[in-house]
Amino acid sequence: MTTHRPEQPAPAYVPGHDLLAGKVVVVTAAAGAGIGAAVVRRVLEEGAKAVVFSDTHERRLAEAEAALADEFGADRVRQLVCDVTDETQVQALLDAAEDFGGVDVMVNNAGLGGTASILEMTDEQWSRVLDITLTGTMRCIRAAGARMAAAGRKGVIVNNASVIGWRAQEGQAHYAAAKAGVMALTRCAALDLAPHGIRVNAVSPSLAMHPFLAKVTSDDLLAELKQREAFGRAAEPWEVANVMVFLASDYASYLTGEVVSVSSQHA
């Protein structure tokens, strides 16, 4: 018999504790209202010296920068259009961080989903999801890691994976393969960068609610997904951002090559 899980209320927002004081943080795919945007706000609240954030949507980027500049100061925020499938644009994003002294924390949030049965999935659908979600993450790790190593900076890289990288879901072969790849990439990159004192970890969220997800997902599917969670609700994007900030902070100084599940899914 299936047990109905009542939806628990979201907790109160957690105030900042200067966990990233003085750090320069770069965040990809951060102009909307999802996890990336929550990370940008969270790192500013945690005392980051500056945050450089990117997306492919120029108007939303400009709006986000204006709002954050009003709240946190224009000298702490910078936005730049960046398509992570383009190496030149990835390097330009890291160049922007040099204006603040260079990247200390790289948060790789960019990813692309979609739903298609493996029987109908085209090569183009497969390749695009893999290029953005997996290869794009590799490009950003490579670019940020090289700069951190060259500067002798003991930086941190945090990747956004997904529980779909562990658990099967219908119509998600391309996305699941990409996110499983992000997990393996995280583990291997961590070993490559450890001699330079650079840590690489990832989060693996299950269900984080934001307007775009609500727009592209049916009410019935959302209700089903919530019932898989112990609290009967989706995570707030800032709850995922909190774990990413923890991994980026000195509190996680001995963690590298780890994938932390941000999930209340029950067995």
Buried (B, 14 or more C-beta within 10 A) or exposed (E): EEEEBEBEEBEEEEEBEEBBEEBBBBBBBBBBBBBBBBBBBBBBBBBBBBBBBBBBEEEBBEEBBEEBBEEBEEEBBBBBBBBBBEEEBBBBBBEBBEEBBBBBBBBBBBBBBBBBEEEEBEEEBBEBBBBBBBBBBBBBBBBBBBBBBEBEBBBBBBBBBBBBBBBEEEBBBBBBBBBBBBBEBBBEBBEBBEEBBBBBBBBBBBBBBBEEBEEEBEEEEBEEBBBBBEBBBBBBBBBBBBBBBBBBBEEBEEBBBBBBBBBBBEE
